[in-house]
Structures are given as C-alpha cells and as structure tokens.
Amino acid sequence: MVVDEPTDVALNQSYAHLIARVLVRPLLGTWVRPNHITVLRVFVGLGACALLATGVPVLEFWSGVLWLGTCLLDRADGELARIGDMRSELGRVLDFYSDLILDSAWFLAMGFALRHGALGGTAIALGVVTSVSMLICIGMAELFERQSQPGVKTFYGLKRFHPDDALFLFALFIWLHVLPLVLVAASICTPVIAAAITIRYFAARKRAQTG
C-alpha cells in the first residue's frame, strides 16, 4: 500500500493491479480496511514460507498456492487504499515491513527446503546470503527513493507489468521443481543488485548534500 501515487506502470495499471481492483471493490463501504489486508498478507506469507521450509513436496505445492495469495493480497491492500481513498502513513509503513519480512523470508525458507538435496548444507548458507541481500535491496531502495526527487523509482516497470509482479513467479518455480537453480542464481544476482542500489543511494545522497 502506498501513500503517493507511483508514476511508473501507468499509475498502477498492471494486470495484477487490475485483478486486485476488481476483487476489492465489493469491500468499499465495509469495515475492512487496507491495513487489515496487509496484516492478513503477512500471516499468509509466513505460512507459505513455513510450508516451503519443510522441503516436503506436497507442502511445497501448497506453499506455492499460499504465495500466490500473498502476492495478490499485496496488490489488494494498495488498490483498496486508492479506490477507497484510505491511504495512510501507517499503511505505507506496514506495507514496507511486510515486503521486507516476506521477500527475505522466502529465500531463507528456500534454503532450508533444499538442505536435503544436492546442495546439502550449502543451500542454507545460500539462503541466508540471498535473504540478507534482499533485506539490503528493499531497505536501500526505500532510502534511495526518499533521497531522490518525487517520482524517481529504484525500478521501473512496463506498461502492464510492475517489477513486484516477478514475485508471482516464485510459486511457479516451486511447481516446476527448479528451486536449486533459482537459489544459486539468486545468491549471485541479489548481492550484486543490493550493492548497486546502495551505490545509487549514496550517490543520490551526495548530490543532495552538494546541490
């Protein structure tokens, strides 16, 4: 959920936003608030991570189902806030920390899920590296956008796809049984992205101080 209208992806017109908008419209005028949806998202997302961490195939399948629900709820709280004019600073903070917790927890859970496979104990180490890198990515992205001019984003999407829509793919990765490849790739790419965002933040901060 965001307080300020983002300027990328044509003001939240991605496919995921449009679907969520249809689903939450019946909630207008009810007692349900965007923050309720955000809290529900955290519990559903943690449930998805817990099931994934077991490494049990049938539970991993349901982890993917719950994760799809998590991603949809992530869109739903923001859409309800926008169309119901219920944006708030508390909602923005809750949304930030839910992203921080769930996105990093998913990679940590994946590391634990793969500990009995070909990667062995290395999987947990890779999960920790990727999880910490995700924390840095999300935290530094927030700082970068605060330091930058209004409308400047860390990542920009396409017309019908927001960068966060990539999170929907996590469920597909589970069902296609490609988690080992995903974890190895993420453990390499995510630290690089974290470093790049950190550099952008300090560059923006220096420009602001000297400008």
C-alpha positions, 0 to 999 in steps of 0.5 A: 500500500502506498501513500503517493501515487507511483508514476511508473506502470501507468499509475498502477495499471498492471494486470495484477493491479487490475485483478486486485481492483476488481476483487476489492471493490465489493469491500468499499463501504465495509469495515475492512480496511487496507491495513487489515489486508496487509496484516492478513498478507503477512500471516499468509506469507509466513505460512507459505514460507513455513510450508516451503521450509519443510522441503516436503513436496506436497507442502511445497505445492501448497506453499506455492498456492499460499504465495500466490495469495500473498502476492495478490493480497499485496496488490489488494491492500494498495488498490483498496487504499486508492479506490477507497481513498484510505491511504495512510502513513501507517499503511505505507509503513506496514506495507514496507515491513511486510515486503521486507519480512516476506521477500527475505523470508522466502529465500531463507525458507528456500534454503532450508527446503533444499538442505536435503538435496544436492546442495546439502548444507550449502543451500542454507548458507545460500539462503541466508546470503540471498535473504540478507541481500534482499533485506539490503535491496528493499531497505536501500531502495526505500532510502534511495527513493526518499533521497531522490526527487518525487517520482524517481523509482529504484525500478521501473516497470512496463506498461502492464507489468510492475517489477513486484509482479516477478514475485508471482513467479516464485510459486511457479518455480516451486511447481516446476521443481527448479528451486536449486537453480533459482537459489544459486542464481539468486545468491549471485544476482541479489548481492550484486543488485543490493550493492548497486542500489546502495551505490545509487543511494549514496550517490543520490545522497551526495548530490543532495548534500552538494546541490 
